[in-house]
Amino acid sequence: MNVYPFIEAEQAGKHNVKRACELMQVSRSAYYQHTSDQQSDRDRVDQVLVEKITVVHAQSRGTYGAPRVHAELAAHGLRHGRKRVARLMRTAGIRGRCPRRWRTTTIADPAAAARPDLVQRDFATDPAAIDSRWCGDITYINTWQGWLYLATVIDLASRRVVGWAVADHLKTDLVDAALTDALTRRRPARGLVFHADRGCQYTSAQHARLAARHEVRLSNSRRGQCWDNAVAESFFATIKTELLHRQPWPTHAAARQAIFEYVEGWYNTRRRHSTLGYLSPAEYEATHCHQPAAQAA
C-alpha cells in the first residue's frame, strides 16, 4: 500500500506531518525523500548490486542460485550478505537451476564376482587424499542421431572430473576409455581406489585387467544402493540441469563438443562447488598446493 498520498493530504490540510508519519508507520526521512524524489544510498547500492548479480548469473549460463552468486561476488571483494543477494534476485526474477531427481540406470551382471565397497559412503573432501580415491559412472544423452553415452571419473577429494569419454555404445570399452584418460592425465600412485556401481561394465573381466595393469584397486557399490555412488550421480544431475537438458542435441559431435567445453572450460576450472567452500575443483587443488604427478614429471 502506498501511504505517501495520505501523508501528503494531511500536510495539505495543515495537519502535522510527524503525526501522520507515526500513524502510517513511515519515517519522516523516508517521506521527505519520497517527496523530493531522491533515491536512498541503499537503493543506489542495490541497483548497482542487481546489475552485478545479473552479470554473474549470465556468466554462469543462467545456472547459479543465490549461494554461488554470493560466493562469486565475495571473491571479487563485494561483501554483501547472502540474504540480501537472495532478496534482490527474487525481486529481479533471477533464479538458478535446480537438479531434477535422478534414477539409477545400472545394468548389473548377476554372474559377476562380488567386490567390497572400499569407500563406504565416505565422500569427504580432503587435500591429502587427492588422486587416492576416484569414482565413476555412466549416463545417457538423447540426440537426434540416437543415444550417446558419457562415462566419467571424478576425484572424491577435489570433485574434479579427472577423466571422461563418450561413445554410441555401452561396452566396457567406454568405461575403460574414461579410466585410461584419467590415469594418463593424473598418473596416480599405486593403490588408487576406483569406485563404481555394480554395472556390468565395471564388474567385467576386461575392466579388472585394465585396473590390474595400473595397480588400481576396484571397489563396487552394494546391490541396489545408488547412494553408495552419490558423488558420480550428483555430477550427472548437475551437468544435465546446467547443460544437457537445456537444448536438443542434433548430433553426437555437437553433444561431445558441448560436454568438453562444460567439463574442461567451466565445471573443473570455474564452477563454484558448495562442498569445496564455493571454490572450483581447480581452485581447491591449487589452494591446497596440489601438483598432480603428471605435471611434476
Secondary structure, DSSP 8 states (H G I E B T S, - for coil): ---HHHHHHHHHTT--HHHHHHHHT--HHHHHHHHTT---HHHHHHHHHHHHHHHHHHHTTT---HHHHHHHHHHTT----HHHHHHHHHHHT--------------B-TTS-----SSTT-----GGGTTTEEEEEEEEEEETTEEEEEEEEEETTT--EEEEEEESS-SHHHHHHHHHHHHHHH---TT-EEEE-SBTTTTSHHHHHHHHHTT-EEEE--TT-GGGGHHHHHHHHHHIIIIITSS----HHHHHHHHHHHIIIIITTT--BGGGTSB-HHHHHHHTT---HHHH-
